[in-house]
Amino acid sequence: MADGRKRGPTHGRGRVQSPGPGRGGPEKTSGRGERALKVRVKTAKGRKLSSTRWLQRQLNDPYVRQAQQDGYRSRAAYKLLEINAKHTLLRPGARVLDLGAAPGGWAQVAAAAVNAAGEPGARRGVVLGADLLAMDPIPHVRLLQLDFLDPEAEPTLRVALIEAGALAPDADRAEVDLVLSDMAAATTGHRQTDHMRIVALCEAAAEFARGLLAPNGAFVAKVLQGGAEGQLLAQLKRDFRKVVHVKPPASRKDSAETYLVATGFRGERFA
């Protein structure tokens, strides 16, 4: 996890790290010209085989190593960097809400891209991160520990936007330019059940976003590849001008995850 002593991921005004050296992501070399050696993990007493495999995969993951070098809190930061490189969702001055923000990798990327630090020469943006879990502070990001399904969540976020100077106190409704959701429901191991759970979570996030997004705003959410997204896609296509599936390179090839990117929120003005 990044701390104040590490060089942060921000480079210049409103700019973020590229998705990694080259178009394919982080380099897979050791930095001395030769290919990095694969780390093998021995099965320790009391450790499950699945845990050993997970640890070995983490130790050999180039995105994990790159995240440590760049000061990001998780490898997931590169998923947002890659999505944004293709769809340009993050701009200086934008107001961003990150649902399920822990541990904070997406919030770090968003803060750099929208100029949450308020550096001169570009509009200052705002990033709010919300999660059920408590998170260590992130510079220039307002973090809230709350359940977005709670009826009090939206009023709480509205107050936070006002306090951050991103919303006038007399505004009719809270408005953000981008709602992000990298949330995943607890898995059961049953593929279809897990798929339906994450789709239900995504539907709830989309409904929450509808109450907060400004006209022309965008929504990004993780889902699992499957066959039960029909209703969700129909709702998004009704409310947004464009909806696409994206599988960023940083998403592991053996993972069923994919991302829905919805842009051009119609809002009340476009109803």
Secondary structure as a PSIPRED ss2 file (coil, helix, strand):
# PSIPRED VFORMAT (PSIPRED V4.0)

   1 M C   1.000  0.000  0.000
   2 A C   1.000  0.000  0.000
   3 D C   1.000  0.000  0.000
   4 G C   1.000  0.000  0.000
   5 R C   1.000  0.000  0.000
   6 K C   1.000  0.000  0.000
   7 R C   1.000  0.000  0.000
   8 G C   1.000  0.000  0.000
   9 P C   1.000  0.000  0.000
  10 T E   0.000  0.000  1.000
  11 H C   1.000  0.000  0.000
  12 G C   1.000  0.000  0.000
  13 R C   1.000  0.000  0.000
  14 G C   1.000  0.000  0.000
  15 R C   1.000  0.000  0.000
  16 V E   0.000  0.000  1.000
  17 Q C   1.000  0.000  0.000
  18 S C   1.000  0.000  0.000
  19 P C   1.000  0.000  0.000
  20 G C   1.000  0.000  0.000
  21 P C   1.000  0.000  0.000
  22 G C   1.000  0.000  0.000
  23 R C   1.000  0.000  0.000
  24 G C   1.000  0.000  0.000
  25 G C   1.000  0.000  0.000
  26 P C   1.000  0.000  0.000
  27 E C   1.000  0.000  0.000
  28 K C   1.000  0.000  0.000
  29 T E   0.000  0.000  1.000
  30 S C   1.000  0.000  0.000
  31 G C   1.000  0.000  0.000
  32 R C   1.000  0.000  0.000
  33 G C   1.000  0.000  0.000
  34 E C   1.000  0.000  0.000
  35 R E   0.000  0.000  1.000
  36 A C   1.000  0.000  0.000
  37 L C   1.000  0.000  0.000
  38 K C   1.000  0.000  0.000
  39 V C   1.000  0.000  0.000
  40 R C   1.000  0.000  0.000
  41 V C   1.000  0.000  0.000
  42 K C   1.000  0.000  0.000
  43 T C   1.000  0.000  0.000
  44 A C   1.000  0.000  0.000
  45 K C   1.000  0.000  0.000
  46 G C   1.000  0.000  0.000
  47 R C   1.000  0.000  0.000
  48 K C   1.000  0.000  0.000
  49 L H   0.000  1.000  0.000
  50 S H   0.000  1.000  0.000
  51 S H   0.000  1.000  0.000
  52 T H   0.000  1.000  0.000
  53 R H   0.000  1.000  0.000
  54 W H   0.000  1.000  0.000
  55 L H   0.000  1.000  0.000
  56 Q H   0.000  1.000  0.000
  57 R H   0.000  1.000  0.000
  58 Q H   0.000  1.000  0.000
  59 L H   0.000  1.000  0.000
  60 N C   1.000  0.000  0.000
  61 D C   1.000  0.000  0.000
  62 P H   0.000  1.000  0.000
  63 Y H   0.000  1.000  0.000
  64 V H   0.000  1.000  0.000
  65 R H   0.000  1.000  0.000
  66 Q H   0.000  1.000  0.000
  67 A H   0.000  1.000  0.000
  68 Q H   0.000  1.000  0.000
  69 Q H   0.000  1.000  0.000
  70 D H   0.000  1.000  0.000
  71 G C   1.000  0.000  0.000
  72 Y C   1.000  0.000  0.000
  73 R C   1.000  0.000  0.000
  74 S C   1.000  0.000  0.000
  75 R C   1.000  0.000  0.000
  76 A C   1.000  0.000  0.000
  77 A H   0.000  1.000  0.000
  78 Y H   0.000  1.000  0.000
  79 K H   0.000  1.000  0.000
  80 L H   0.000  1.000  0.000
  81 L H   0.000  1.000  0.000
  82 E H   0.000  1.000  0.000
  83 I H   0.000  1.000  0.000
  84 N H   0.000  1.000  0.000
  85 A H   0.000  1.000  0.000
  86 K H   0.000  1.000  0.000
  87 H H   0.000  1.000  0.000
  88 T C   1.000  0.000  0.000
  89 L C   1.000  0.000  0.000
  90 L C   1.000  0.000  0.000
  91 R C   1.000  0.000  0.000
  92 P C   1.000  0.000  0.000
  93 G C   1.000  0.000  0.000
  94 A C   1.000  0.000  0.000
  95 R E   0.000  0.000  1.000
  96 V E   0.000  0.000  1.000
  97 L E   0.000  0.000  1.000
  98 D E   0.000  0.000  1.000
  99 L E   0.000  0.000  1.000
 100 G C   1.000  0.000  0.000
 101 A C   1.000  0.000  0.000
 102 A C   1.000  0.000  0.000
 103 P C   1.000  0.000  0.000
 104 G C   1.000  0.000  0.000
 105 G H   0.000  1.000  0.000
 106 W H   0.000  1.000  0.000
 107 A H   0.000  1.000  0.000
 108 Q H   0.000  1.000  0.000
 109 V H   0.000  1.000  0.000
 110 A H   0.000  1.000  0.000
 111 A H   0.000  1.000  0.000
 112 A H   0.000  1.000  0.000
 113 A H   0.000  1.000  0.000
 114 V C   1.000  0.000  0.000
 115 N C   1.000  0.000  0.000
 116 A C   1.000  0.000  0.000
 117 A C   1.000  0.000  0.000
 118 G C   1.000  0.000  0.000
 119 E C   1.000  0.000  0.000
 120 P C   1.000  0.000  0.000
 121 G C   1.000  0.000  0.000
 122 A C   1.000  0.000  0.000
 123 R C   1.000  0.000  0.000
 124 R C   1.000  0.000  0.000
 125 G C   1.000  0.000  0.000
 126 V E   0.000  0.000  1.000
 127 V E   0.000  0.000  1.000
 128 L E   0.000  0.000  1.000
 129 G E   0.000  0.000  1.000
 130 A E   0.000  0.000  1.000
 131 D E   0.000  0.000  1.000
 132 L C   1.000  0.000  0.000
 133 L C   1.000  0.000  0.000
 134 A C   1.000  0.000  0.000
 135 M C   1.000  0.000  0.000
 136 D C   1.000  0.000  0.000
 137 P C   1.000  0.000  0.000
 138 I C   1.000  0.000  0.000
 139 P C   1.000  0.000  0.000
 140 H C   1.000  0.000  0.000
 141 V C   1.000  0.000  0.000
 142 R E   0.000  0.000  1.000
 143 L E   0.000  0.000  1.000
 144 L E   0.000  0.000  1.000
 145 Q E   0.000  0.000  1.000
 146 L C   1.000  0.000  0.000
 147 D C   1.000  0.000  0.000
 148 F C   1.000  0.000  0.000
 149 L C   1.000  0.000  0.000
 150 D C   1.000  0.000  0.000
 151 P C   1.000  0.000  0.000
 152 E C   1.000  0.000  0.000
 153 A H   0.000  1.000  0.000
 154 E H   0.000  1.000  0.000
 155 P H   0.000  1.000  0.000
 156 T H   0.000  1.000  0.000
 157 L H   0.000  1.000  0.000
 158 R H   0.000  1.000  0.000
 159 V H   0.000  1.000  0.000
 160 A H   0.000  1.000  0.000
 161 L H   0.000  1.000  0.000
 162 I H   0.000  1.000  0.000
 163 E H   0.000  1.000  0.000
 164 A C   1.000  0.000  0.000
 165 G C   1.000  0.000  0.000
 166 A C   1.000  0.000  0.000
 167 L C   1.000  0.000  0.000
 168 A C   1.000  0.000  0.000
 169 P C   1.000  0.000  0.000
 170 D C   1.000  0.000  0.000
 171 A C   1.000  0.000  0.000
 172 D C   1.000  0.000  0.000
 173 R C   1.000  0.000  0.000
 174 A C   1.000  0.000  0.000
 175 E C   1.000  0.000  0.000
 176 V E   0.000  0.000  1.000
 177 D E   0.000  0.000  1.000
 178 L E   0.000  0.000  1.000
 179 V E   0.000  0.000  1.000
 180 L E   0.000  0.000  1.000
 181 S E   0.000  0.000  1.000
 182 D C   1.000  0.000  0.000
 183 M C   1.000  0.000  0.000
 184 A C   1.000  0.000  0.000
 185 A C   1.000  0.000  0.000
 186 A C   1.000  0.000  0.000
 187 T C   1.000  0.000  0.000
 188 T C   1.000  0.000  0.000
 189 G C   1.000  0.000  0.000
 190 H C   1.000  0.000  0.000
 191 R H   0.000  1.000  0.000
 192 Q H   0.000  1.000  0.000
 193 T H   0.000  1.000  0.000
 194 D H   0.000  1.000  0.000
 195 H H   0.000  1.000  0.000
 196 M H   0.000  1.000  0.000
 197 R H   0.000  1.000  0.000
 198 I H   0.000  1.000  0.000
 199 V H   0.000  1.000  0.000
 200 A H   0.000  1.000  0.000
 201 L H   0.000  1.000  0.000
 202 C H   0.000  1.000  0.000
 203 E H   0.000  1.000  0.000
 204 A H   0.000  1.000  0.000
 205 A H   0.000  1.000  0.000
 206 A H   0.000  1.000  0.000
 207 E H   0.000  1.000  0.000
 208 F H   0.000  1.000  0.000
 209 A H   0.000  1.000  0.000
 210 R H   0.000  1.000  0.000
 211 G C   1.000  0.000  0.000
 212 L C   1.000  0.000  0.000
 213 L E   0.000  0.000  1.000
 214 A E   0.000  0.000  1.000
 215 P E   0.000  0.000  1.000
 216 N E   0.000  0.000  1.000
 217 G E   0.000  0.000  1.000
 218 A E   0.000  0.000  1.000
 219 F E   0.000  0.000  1.000
 220 V E   0.000  0.000  1.000
 221 A E   0.000  0.000  1.000
 222 K E   0.000  0.000  1.000
 223 V E   0.000  0.000  1.000
 224 L E   0.000  0.000  1.000
 225 Q C   1.000  0.000  0.000
 226 G C   1.000  0.000  0.000
 227 G C   1.000  0.000  0.000
 228 A C   1.000  0.000  0.000
 229 E C   1.000  0.000  0.000
 230 G H   0.000  1.000  0.000
 231 Q H   0.000  1.000  0.000
 232 L H   0.000  1.000  0.000
 233 L H   0.000  1.000  0.000
 234 A H   0.000  1.000  0.000
 235 Q H   0.000  1.000  0.000
 236 L H   0.000  1.000  0.000
 237 K H   0.000  1.000  0.000
 238 R H   0.000  1.000  0.000
 239 D H   0.000  1.000  0.000
 240 F E   0.000  0.000  1.000
 241 R E   0.000  0.000  1.000
 242 K E   0.000  0.000  1.000
 243 V E   0.000  0.000  1.000
 244 V E   0.000  0.000  1.000
 245 H E   0.000  0.000  1.000
 246 V E   0.000  0.000  1.000
 247 K C   1.000  0.000  0.000
 248 P C   1.000  0.000  0.000
 249 P C   1.000  0.000  0.000
 250 A C   1.000  0.000  0.000
 251 S C   1.000  0.000  0.000
 252 R C   1.000  0.000  0.000
 253 K C   1.000  0.000  0.000
 254 D C   1.000  0.000  0.000
 255 S C   1.000  0.000  0.000
 256 A C   1.000  0.000  0.000
 257 E E   0.000  0.000  1.000
 258 T E   0.000  0.000  1.000
 259 Y E   0.000  0.000  1.000
 260 L E   0.000  0.000  1.000
 261 V E   0.000  0.000  1.000
 262 A E   0.000  0.000  1.000
 263 T E   0.000  0.000  1.000
 264 G E   0.000  0.000  1.000
 265 F E   0.000  0.000  1.000
 266 R C   1.000  0.000  0.000
 267 G C   1.000  0.000  0.000
 268 E H   0.000  1.000  0.000
 269 R H   0.000  1.000  0.000
 270 F H   0.000  1.000  0.000
 271 A C   1.000  0.000  0.000
